[in-house]
Amino acid sequence: MDREQEELQFLGFFGIFKESFKIILTWRKIFSQITLALILPLSFIFLAQMQISQLIFFEILDNQDTLDDTQVGTPKYAKISDIISSEWTAFWLFKIAYFTFLLILSLLSTSAVVYTIACVYTAKPITFKKIMSVVPKVWKRLMVTFIWSFAVVVVYNIVAIVVLIILFVALINHVPAAGFRILLIVVLVIFYSVGLLYITIVWHLASVVSVLEDFYGIKAMRKSKELIKGKMGVAAAIFIVVGICFVGIQFLFETYVVLGWPVGVRIGMGILCFLLLFKVILFGLVIQTVFYFVCKSYHHENIDKSSLADHLEVYLGDYVPLKSKDVQMEQFEV
């Protein structure tokens, strides 16, 4: 990064995007290697599972229709039932395998990009070989943070469902006006979406904290919450834009590839979606790391570059995370 840490706090929405784009262009060779090794397989797996899942699911629906038209108790009925059971088993086994590989590649990609940008920030020599030697060790810390984040999302959704059911019952019994019911449901959905967005932002920033500081898991999420304060508007705007790009690519792929357009259109749109997806993933990972440094600067938490560089080294094959005493609450003059 060409900017001094004191200047990072003044970066807004467009400034963070510009800084991220500049970093990728300046270090395009190392980011190209990371993309080829980790992000391209991640993108391929994500898109391929959409196509395969749809094929299996449509096959299940076809067999279910045949089963509905078959007399119960006949050998044909038993045979089709067995086929459907096998297909559902294959479907869920495929989903489990997909989510496992997706998680591993996502965490490895995050580790690689965050570590690379930290080295760029400290002007530390870096090679692809060094990145790949550190990444598996950092990945373990990210896994703990992911598990905690996943648990928070599960609890949040359970609470939201319970609240929604209680309010729905109350509305049915005490609010006769259908228009008011709809309005209240819309408001609840908005509140739910805002809460889910907040958890997502905290999780992504906590992933960066897990790599660069000695916090991980729930502690990294708490640290992330503190860092986001004062920058929540910028964070929300960034993640909404990246999320819209991601959902847009998924929509295009489902519409033009999965749902059976002519072969030429499917191949062309498949390639386009693949190219767009890996660029969005890489850009999103770089942005969340740059945003971390912006938040640190905004809260006047100085990261000593020499200390950060020392702790990014691999000693005796062990990754040494940045100690909190090196980064926390070191004040600098603005």
C-alpha positions in Angstrom: 0.0 0.0 0.0 1.3 3.4 -0.9 -0.7 5.2 1.7 0.5 5.8 5.3 -1.8 4.3 7.9 -2.9 7.7 9.1 -4.3 8.4 5.7 -6.3 5.1 5.5 -9.0 6.3 8.0 -10.2 8.9 5.5 -10.9 6.3 2.8 -14.6 6.1 2.0 -16.6 3.8 -0.2 -15.0 4.7 -3.5 -11.6 5.1 -1.9 -11.6 1.5 -0.6 -12.6 0.2 -4.0 -9.9 2.2 -5.7 -7.2 1.1 -3.2 -8.2 -2.5 -3.6 -8.1 -2.3 -7.4 -4.7 -0.6 -7.2 -3.3 -3.4 -5.0 -4.5 -6.1 -7.3 -3.1 -4.4 -10.4 0.3 -3.7 -8.7 0.6 -7.2 -7.5 -1.2 -8.9 -10.3 1.4 -11.7 -10.6 1.0 -13.0 -7.1 -2.8 -12.6 -7.1 -3.0 -14.4 -10.4 -1.1 -17.3 -8.8 -3.5 -17.3 -5.8 -6.5 -17.2 -8.2 -5.3 -20.1 -10.3 -4.5 -22.2 -7.2 -7.5 -21.5 -5.0 -10.1 -19.0 -6.4 -10.6 -20.6 -9.8 -11.4 -24.1 -8.3 -13.7 -22.4 -5.7 -15.6 -20.6 -8.5 -15.8 -23.8 -10.6 -17.1 -25.8 -7.7 -19.7 -23.2 -6.8 -21.1 -23.0 -10.4 -20.8 -26.8 -11.1 -22.8 -27.7 -8.0 -25.7 -25.5 -9.2 -25.9 -27.5 -12.4 -25.4 -30.9 -10.9 -27.9 -30.3 -8.0 -30.5 -29.2 -10.5 -30.0 -32.3 -12.6 -30.4 -34.6 -9.7 -33.4 -32.7 -8.3 -35.2 -32.7 -11.7 -34.6 -36.4 -11.9 -36.1 -36.9 -8.5 -39.2 -34.8 -9.5 -39.7 -36.9 -12.7 -39.5 -40.1 -10.7 -41.9 -38.7 -8.1 -44.4 -37.9 -10.9 -44.1 -41.4 -12.2 -44.5 -42.8 -8.6 -47.7 -40.8 -8.2 -49.2 -42.4 -11.3 -48.2 -45.9 -10.2 -50.4 -48.2 -8.2 -49.3 -48.6 -4.6 -48.1 -52.0 -3.6 -46.9 -53.1 -7.0 -43.3 -54.2 -7.7 -42.9 -51.1 -10.0 -44.0 -48.8 -7.2 -41.4 -50.4 -4.8 -38.7 -50.1 -7.5 -39.4 -46.4 -8.1 -39.5 -45.7 -4.4 -36.1 -47.3 -4.0 -34.7 -45.2 -6.9 -36.1 -42.0 -5.3 -34.6 -42.9 -2.0 -31.2 -43.5 -3.6 -31.4 -40.3 -5.5 -32.2 -38.3 -2.3 -29.2 -40.0 -0.6 -27.0 -39.1 -3.6 -28.3 -35.5 -3.5 -27.5 -34.9 0.1 -24.1 -36.7 0.0 -23.2 -34.4 -3.0 -24.3 -31.4 -1.0 -22.2 -32.4 2.0 -19.2 -32.9 -0.2 -19.8 -29.6 -2.0 -20.1 -27.6 1.2 -16.9 -29.3 2.6 -14.8 -28.4 -0.4 -16.4 -24.9 -0.7 -15.6 -24.2 3.0 -12.0 -25.4 2.7 -11.3 -23.5 -0.5 -13.0 -20.4 0.9 -10.9 -20.3 4.0 -7.7 -21.1 2.2 -8.4 -18.3 -0.3 -9.1 -15.9 2.6 -5.9 -16.8 4.3 -3.9 -16.4 1.2 -5.3 -13.0 0.2 -5.1 -11.5 3.8 -1.6 -12.7 4.3 -0.5 -11.3 0.9 -2.0 -7.9 1.6 -0.4 -7.8 5.0 3.0 -8.5 3.4 2.3 -5.8 0.8 1.4 -3.4 3.6 4.7 -4.1 5.4 6.7 -4.0 2.1 7.8 -7.6 3.0 9.2 -9.8 0.2 6.6 -12.4 -0.7 6.5 -15.4 -3.0 3.7 -17.8 -3.9 5.6 -20.7 -2.3 5.8 -18.8 1.1 2.0 -18.0 0.9 1.1 -21.6 0.3 3.3 -22.7 3.2 1.6 -20.3 5.7 -1.9 -20.7 4.5 -2.7 -24.2 5.9 -1.6 -23.0 9.3 -3.7 -19.8 9.2 -6.6 -21.9 7.9 -7.1 -23.6 11.3 -7.7 -20.3 13.0 -10.2 -19.2 10.4 -12.1 -22.5 10.8 -12.7 -21.7 14.5 -13.9 -18.3 13.6 -16.2 -19.7 10.9 -17.7 -22.3 13.4 -18.5 -19.5 15.8 -20.0 -17.3 13.1 -22.1 -20.2 11.8 -23.3 -20.9 15.3 -24.3 -17.2 15.7 -26.2 -17.3 12.4 -28.1 -20.5 13.4 -29.1 -19.0 16.8 -30.1 -15.7 15.1 -32.3 -17.6 12.6 -33.9 -19.7 15.3 -34.7 -16.6 17.4 -36.1 -14.9 14.2 -38.3 -17.8 13.4 -39.7 -18.0 16.9 -40.4 -14.2 17.0 -42.0 -14.4 13.6 -44.3 -17.2 14.6 -45.3 -15.4 17.8 -46.0 -12.2 16.0 -47.9 -14.0 13.2 -50.2 -15.7 15.7 -50.7 -12.4 17.5 -51.5 -10.6 14.2 -54.1 -13.3 13.2 -55.9 -12.9 16.5 -55.7 -9.2 17.2 -55.1 -7.4 13.9 -57.9 -7.8 11.4 -56.6 -5.4 8.7 -54.7 -7.4 6.1 -52.8 -4.3 4.9 -51.3 -3.6 8.3 -50.3 -7.3 8.6 -48.4 -7.1 5.4 -46.8 -3.9 6.4 -45.6 -5.3 9.7 -44.3 -8.4 8.0 -42.3 -6.3 5.5 -40.8 -4.3 8.4 -39.9 -7.5 10.2 -38.2 -8.8 7.1 -36.2 -5.6 6.8 -35.1 -5.8 10.4 -34.1 -9.4 9.9 -32.1 -8.6 6.7 -30.3 -5.7 8.5 -29.4 -8.0 11.4 -28.1 -10.8 9.0 -26.1 -8.2 7.0 -24.5 -7.0 10.3 -23.5 -10.6 11.3 -22.1 -11.2 7.8 -19.9 -8.0 8.0 -18.7 -8.9 11.5 -17.8 -12.4 10.3 -15.9 -11.3 7.3 -13.9 -8.7 9.2 -13.3 -11.3 12.0 -11.7 -13.5 9.4 -9.1 -10.8 8.7 -8.6 -10.3 12.5 -8.1 -14.1 12.9 -5.2 -14.0 10.4 -3.4 -10.8 11.5 -4.0 -10.8 15.3 -4.0 -13.3 18.1 -7.8 -13.3 18.3 -9.9 -16.0 16.7 -13.3 -17.5 17.2 -15.7 -15.5 19.3 -12.9 -13.1 20.4 -12.2 -12.2 16.8 -15.9 -11.5 16.3 -15.9 -9.2 19.4 -12.9 -7.4 18.0 -14.5 -7.1 14.7 -17.6 -5.5 16.3 -15.4 -2.9 17.9 -13.5 -2.1 14.6 -16.7 -1.6 12.6 -18.0 1.1 14.9 -18.0 4.4 13.1 -17.6 2.7 9.7 -20.9 0.7 9.6 -22.4 2.7 6.8 -19.3 2.2 4.5 -19.2 -1.5 5.5 -22.8 -2.0 4.6 -22.5 -0.3 1.3 -19.5 -2.3 0.3 -21.0 -5.7 1.3 -24.3 -4.9 -0.4 -22.6 -4.0 -3.7 -20.4 -7.1 -3.6 -23.4 -9.2 -2.6 -25.5 -7.8 -5.5 -22.7 -8.7 -7.9 -22.5 -12.3 -6.4 -26.3 -12.8 -6.6 -26.4 -11.3 -10.1 -23.9 -13.8 -11.4 -25.8 -16.7 -9.7 -29.0 -15.5 -11.3 -27.4 -15.3 -14.8 -26.0 -18.8 -14.4 -29.3 -20.3 -13.2 -31.3 -18.5 -15.9 -29.1 -19.1 -19.0 -27.1 -22.3 -18.0 -29.0 -24.4 -15.5 -32.5 -23.9 -17.0 -31.7 -25.3 -20.4 -31.2 -22.6 -23.0 -29.5 -23.6 -26.4 -26.1 -25.1 -26.0 -24.3 -22.1 -27.5 -25.9 -19.7 -25.1 -25.3 -22.0 -22.1 -21.6 -22.4 -22.9 -21.1 -18.7 -23.5 -23.0 -17.6 -20.4 -21.2 -20.3 -18.3 -17.8 -19.0 -19.3 -18.9 -15.4 -18.7 -20.3 -16.2 -15.2 -17.1 -18.2 -14.4 -14.9 -15.2 -15.3 -17.0 -12.7 -13.4 -17.3 -14.9 -10.3 -13.6 -15.4 -9.7 -13.0 -11.7 -10.2 -15.7 -10.8 -7.7 -14.4 -13.3 -5.1 -10.9 -12.0 -5.4 -12.0 -8.4 -5.3 -14.2 -9.1 -2.3 -11.4 -10.7 -0.3 -9.0 -7.8 -1.1 -11.7 -5.2 -0.1 -12.4 -6.8 3.3 -8.7 -6.8 4.1 -8.2 -3.2 3.0 -11.3 -2.3 5.1 -9.7 -3.9 8.1 -6.7 -1.5 7.8 -9.1 1.4 7.3 -11.0 0.5 10.5 -7.7 0.1 12.5 -6.6 3.6 11.3 -10.0 5.1 12.1 -9.8 3.9 15.7 -6.2 5.1 15.9 -4.9 1.6 16.5 -1.5 1.7 15.0 0.0 -1.5 13.6 3.8 -1.3 13.7 5.0 -2.5 10.3 8.1 -4.1 11.6 6.2 -6.0 14.3 3.6 -7.1 11.7 6.4 -8.3 9.4 8.1 -10.2 12.1 5.0 -12.0 13.1 4.1 -12.9 9.5 7.2 -15.0 9.3 7.1 -18.7 9.7 9.3 -19.9 12.5 10.2 -23.6 12.6 7.2 -24.3 10.4 4.7 -22.7 12.8 2.6 -19.7 11.9 3.0 -16.9 14.5 0.0 -14.5 14.6 0.4 -10.9 15.4 0.3 -10.4 19.2 -2.3 -8.0 20.5 0.3 -6.0 22.4 1.8 -5.1 19.0 -1.4 -3.8 17.5 -3.9 -2.9 20.1 -4.5 0.6 21.3 -1.2 2.0 20.2 -2.2 5.6 19.6 -0.7 7.8 16.9 -1.2 11.4 16.2 -3.5 12.3 13.3 
